[in-house]
Amino acid sequence: MNSFNASSSTLTTRREFLKTSGKAAAGAALASAIATPAYTAESNTIKVALVGCGGRGGGAVAQALATKGPTKLWALADFFEHRVQSTLNNLKPKFAKQLDVPRERQFSGLEGFKQAMDSLDKGDVVLLCTPPAFRPGHLEYAVAKGLHVFMEKSFAVDAPGIRRVLQAGEEASRKNLKIAGGLMSRHSLPLEEAVRNIHDGMIGDVITCWANRMHGPVGFQPRGAGMTELAHQIANYSCFTWLNGSFIVDWLIHNIDICCWIKNGWPVSVQGIGGRQVRTEPDQLFDHYTAEYTFADGTKMLAQGRHITNCYDFFGNMIQGAKGCAILGEGQPRPRLFKGHRPASANLLWQFTGEPYDQYQREHDLLFDAIRNDQPYNETERCAKACLTAIMGRMACESGQMISWDDAIASNLELAPGLESYTNESNPPVMPDANGKYPIAMPGSAKVL
């Protein structure tokens, strides 16, 4: 697929994106002049549906309701009915006047996403915040319904899912629909300023990037009474590769994406190591990853993920340039740039001195502003490429093989084949053995392509 060719994967600034995509949007609008506009005027209330009522979903809907202009929460859906109720209860103290979610627009189970979206009108907004395995199918359905979309990271768990997301994004552009992706660090004002300084040469040519997320263990919930295997795994989606794509995909994606932003491109290959050394919970999770990426110019990015107790922790990015270095990224709210390669206070070149800014709120502000003013806004391709970068890292660490960008995106291996046909009672694609253990990828033998 040409738009995923690593040799042509150069990032554009938001200003360049608006300039180039505005022509395409104008042409699409002219071609569909007799159709219902896929945007909402400033004076109109935008109805919002939330699909996926976990912690991030609850945060996303609060941010959507806090944007400028009239908004109304219209429908909620989650696999678990109790999460729907919990989200409503959490929203009531601040947003009571914006809640219009009667019992008939509260949905649960695997088909709830369709019912929630079916209750909206064209030009309304759906927030997709389920585990990443469901993102491609949910995004396709939203675009087919003519809805604007906020989709939380991650955006797929395998290459076939990435290709579906890209195609849905292209269809959204043809329909003049707006899509925002949950890589909120791209909308952090401190980080935008730091990256601009790096691009302007403050630390010289970028030589090496590190993306780190090292902290305590990922949590695991024991199986509840009467819970099906599918429900158990969805409740623990961070612990099952078919649902979240792995720790390196769903947890480390932000800082991987930031490195690619700084490099103005995407890697052409990756090799890595990973495993499960101390974790004993009955799941599929590696407890450590190290992926070494190579860019087209030969420079490197090292992505390290670890969630083990009593180890050295660091959450953020470290960037090394020819003349200096930087510490920034998710986990580092005040980015800093230094002369030389020792990040000591005596070597400080620049640090952000403005007021703290809510990057989560800003990503929704930008989306809703684009909807109300009918401006082109579609982050799908960039989000998909960031996700593919993380996925190919998982492929390399699980298999022990060198994985190229071109081989990764061409892969037809699905982690959950036939997911759209699942019912609430279906068995998930991985099942425990007689001892309650799940299959874990083994480097040297794991099939990833």
Buried (B, 14 or more C-beta within 10 A) or exposed (E): EEBBEBEEBEBBEEEEBBEEBEEBBEEBBEEBEEEEEBBBEEEEBBBBBBBBBBEBBBBBBBBBBBBEBBBBBBBBBBBBBEBBBBBBEBBEEEBEEBBEBEEEBBBBBBEBBBBBBEBBEBBBBBBBBBBBBBBBBBBBBBBEBBBBBBBBBBBBBBBBBBBBBBBBBBBBBBBBBBBBBBBBBBBBBBBBBBBEBBEEEBBBEBBBBBBBBBBEBBEBEEBEEEBBBBBBBBBBBBBBBBBBBBBBBBBBBBBBBBBBBBBBBBBBBBBBBBBBEEBEBBBBBBBBBBBBBBBBEEBBBBBBBBBBEEEEBBBBBBBBBEBBBBBBBBBBBEBBBBBEBEBEEEBEBBBBEEEEBBBBBBBBBBBBBBBBEBBBBBBBBBBBBBBBBBBBBBBBBBBBBBBBBEBBBEBEEBBBEEBEEBEEEBEBBBEBEEEEEBEBBEBEEBEBB
